[in-house]
Amino acid sequence: MRASIVALSLAAAGCSSLTPTTDPVYLRLQDMDARLIRIERVVENESLIELATQLSQLQAETASLRGEIETLRYESENAAARDRDLYIDVDTRLQNLERGQARAVPPAGPGVQAPSQAAAPSVGDQDAYNAAFELIQARRYEEATRAFTDFLVVYPTSSLRDNAQYWLAETYYVRRQFAVALPEFQKVLDAYPQSAKLADALLKVGYCNHELGQLDAARTALREVQRLYPDTTAARLAAQRLERISQENG
């Protein structure tokens, strides 16, 4: 448009006998050109303002995303502790029920003998189990490992053996000894097919395989948790870990 105005001004100057400084048409065109220049500058400034606004919005969104990332990192770092506390709480409540059931069951007959490599038990299996479990609650995991190992030797017929086996595996898991914890969790699945701990043990098999970088085995175990135990806490945690594996590996 400015080129058209300039062309018109030249043409008008050529057709007029007046000098450019006195020709009203020329002066009018010059004024229009000056106004057009000012309008273009305003438009350019408005574009810069818009860009600055967009940049501020992007910076705000970046800050928000950074905060969300930090929150997710914090939640990820504390997920294992939350899971452990969840399972301990659930198991504590189960033990309260089991104690009531144990009181209603008559003690085993005198024909049951302790294995030759272990001393005869000086307390009942429930008391021994409770003592070992209290060590986990106190986060004395090495002592808990020894206590549950002894329990499995001393009480070969106890109805609490599956729980003891699970928590023995857990004492290794919480210390990040995943290669040791994995076969211990697997023992729950193999030796106690009726255990109430199957869903939790299978979940932890998936967790251990993930931590060991065995992703196919991890996915298989976690999907089995979802298939076999839908609508449970274990299934929900399995879905979360599968999502994490997917995000980590694109």
N, C-alpha and C positions, 0 to 999 in steps of 0.2 A: 504493500500500500504506500509505504514511504517512497518507493521508486516511482510510483504513479504521480505522487504529489510533486516530486522533483521534476519529472518530465513535464508536467503541466506548468510548473513555474518557469521552466526554460522556454516552453512554447509561448507562454504569455509574454515573457520578456522579449522574445523575438518579434512578436506582432505589435508591440507597443513602442511608441516613440519616446516614452518616458524612461528615465533612468531607473534602475532597480530600486534605488533608495526612495524614489518618489512614486513609483507605480503602485497603486493601491491593490491591484490584483496580486502582484508579486509579494507585497507585504503580507497580504492575507494568506497566501500559500505558505510563506515562511512561518507565520504564526501557527498554521495548522501542522506544519512539520515539527515545530518545537513541541506542540501539545502531544503529537503522536509519540515523540521521543520520550516525553514524561510518562505517557501511558505505558509504553513498553517497559520502562524502568520499574513502574509500579507492578506490572505483571511479573517481571523477573523477580522482584523482591518478594511478591506473594508466593512464587514458586519456591524461593529459598526458605520462606517461613514455613511452608508446607513440608518441605524436606526436613527442616529442623524439628518440626512437630513429630513427624514420623520417626526421626532418629530418637527423640526423647521417649516415644512409645516403645520402640524396640529395646532401648536401654532398660526401661522399666520391666518389660517382659523378660529380658535376660536376667535381671536381678531376681525376679520372681522364680524363674526356672532354676537359677542357682540355689535359691532357698529350698525349692522342692527336692533338688538333687541331694543337698546336704541332709534334708530330712530322711530321704530314702536310704542314704548311706548309714545314717544313725540307726534307722529301723533294721537295716540288714545286719549291722554289727551286733545288734541286741536280739536278733530273731532267735538265735540258738538258746540264749538265756531265757527268753520268754517261753520257748517251747519246753525247755526243761522244767521250768517252774509250773507250767500248765500240767505236764504229765505227773509231776510230784504231787500237785494238789489233787488231781484226779485219783492217783493211786492211794493217797492218804484217805480219801473218802471211801474208796473201795475197801481199804483195810478195815475201816470201822465196821462195814457190813460183814466182812469176812470174819472178824473177831466174834461177832454175834453168832455166825453160823458155826464157827469152831467150837463155841461153848456147848452147842447142841449135839455135837458129834462125840461119841464115846472114844476114849483114848485107844490107840492101837494095842493089840494083844501082845503078850510077852514074847511071842515067837519071832517078832521082827528084830533082827540083829543089825547093829551098825557094821559097816564094812571094816575089814581087818586093819586097813591102813589108818583108820580114824578112831579117836577115843570115843567112848560111849557118851552120848549127849547128856549134859547136866541140866539142861532146860528144855522146855517144849519147843517144837518147831515154830510156833507162833511168836513166842518170846524172842527166839533167836532171829527170826525174820525181822521183827520190829526193831531189834537192836541194830541190825545191819542197815535197815532202811533209815533209821535216825542218823546214821553216819552220812548218808547221801543228803539228807535235809540240812545237816551241818556243813556240807560241802567238803567233807573229809573223804575224798574219793579214793585215795589209795587204801585207806583202812576199810572202806566199804568194799573195795575189790576183794580184799582178803576175807572179809566177813561173809560175803555172798559165795565165794569159792568154797569156804569151809562149810557153809550151810548145805550146798549141793552134795558135798561128800558125806556129811553127818546125817542128813535126813533124806535118804534116797527114795522114800515113799511118801514124802510130804505133799499135800495138795497145793503147797505154795511154791513148788519147785519151778513152775513156769514163770511166776512173777520174779523169783530169785534170779533165774537165768536172764530175764529181760533187764533187770536192774544191774546185774553183773556187766552185761554188755554196755549199759548206759554209763557205768563208771569209766569205761574206756572212751566212749563217745565224747563225754564232756571234757575229757583231757585231749581231745583231737587225735586220738590214736585210732584212726578210722580203719586201718588195715587189721587191727586186732578186734575192734568192735564189730566189724562186718560179719565174720563167721559166728560170733557169739549171738548176734541177733538172728542169724540164720538158724541157729540151734532151736530157738523158740518155735520157728515155723516147722522145722523138721521133727522135733521131738514132742511137741505139745499141740497137736492139730485141733484140740478143743479149747485152747487157752483163750481167755478174754484179752490177752495181750497180742493176738495175731495182727490186728490192724496196726497197732503201734510198732510192732517189730518189723512188719513189712515196710512201713513208712521209713523207718530208720535204715533198713537195707537200701532203700532208694537214696536216702540222704548220704549214707557212707559211700555208695558208688559214685554219687555226684562229687563229693569231696575228693575222691580218689581219681577223678577224671574219667571214670568209666560211664560215659553218658548214655550209651545204649542200654546198659543194665539198669541205670538209674531211671530212665524213662519207663522201662518195662515194669519195674517194681512200683513206681508211683502210679502208673496207669492201672495196675492191678489193685492198688488200694482203692482207687476211684470205682473200679468195676465191682469189687467184692464187698466194699463197705461204703456204699453211697450214703449221703446225708449224715456223715459223721465228721467229727473234728479232724480225724486223720485224713479223710477225703479232701476236706477243705485245705489242709496244710499241703497235701500232695499236689493239689491244683496250683497253689502258690509256688511251690518249688519247681513244678514243670514250667510255669511262666518265667521264673527266674532263669532256668536253664535256656529257654528259648531266647530271652533277651541277651544273655551272655554269649550266645553262639549264633546270633543273627538268624 
